[in-house]
Amino acid sequence: MNNSVTNTARLLWAGLRALLVLTVVCGILYPLAVTGVAQGLFPDKANGSEIRVNGTVVGSSLIGQSYNLPLKKGQETPEPDLKWFQGRPANGLGVNSVNTQYTLILSGATNRAGDNAELIKWVKDAKAAVVKDNSTADYKVKPSEVPADAVTSSGSGLDPDISPAYADIQVHRIAEKNDLPVAQVQKLVDEHTDGRTLGFIGEPRVNVLELNIALKALVAKS
């Protein structure tokens, strides 16, 4: 009996020591080591790839910027601000040519099949809206020019990038709304177009937040 109690106590003490050691190593030392290495070698990425303007964090290069446009009296949906480049439609908000709300909580796919009637209607309506919103007096957008990312959200619904094709069809609208030369706005898009990672991974892309920050600076100078 005494031996059994002694053995049980010995095993419990050994288990407790192992728990304490593993807690210190895995719960304290390892996280501190990883955090230290990350902060030392990759401080920008470790802190969320923050984008700063005049010392103030305005967003991240890895995730869309949170915003919610004001709702005027008598409106059911906010009026979009077409002076700025638009990102992909956000999930949970329907599919529109422009986003009037961007909530980081609303992440995830629509979970609708490609032949879903509601999704098909969203895409058709969004395509018509893209054509209408981005057509100007000297430039008419053709339905065939509207890229898929202009009318569909990404898998997460939070991606900050759009295709160069979607940025390009917005150039004339941006130039008209901000009284800028088309060539100057197009140059801005080209300067903010990133190629495939390592030359072969992914697709060329344009970060909408970074592009709009550059646009704001350009408008301020003009």
ZISULFEN-V44216 format. One record per helix or strand. SS is the DSSP state (helix for helix, strand for strand). FROM is the first residue (numbers start at 1). TO is the last residue. If there is no record, write none. Layout:
ss=(SS;SS)
from=(FROM;FROM)
to=(TO;TO)
This chain:
ss=(helix;helix;strand;strand;strand;strand;strand;helix;strand;strand;helix;helix;strand;helix;helix;helix;strand;strand;strand;strand;helix)
from=(2;43;50;56;63;67;101;117;136;139;143;148;161;164;171;182;193;197;201;205;208)
to=(41;46;53;60;63;68;102;134;136;139;145;150;162;168;178;191;194;197;201;207;221)
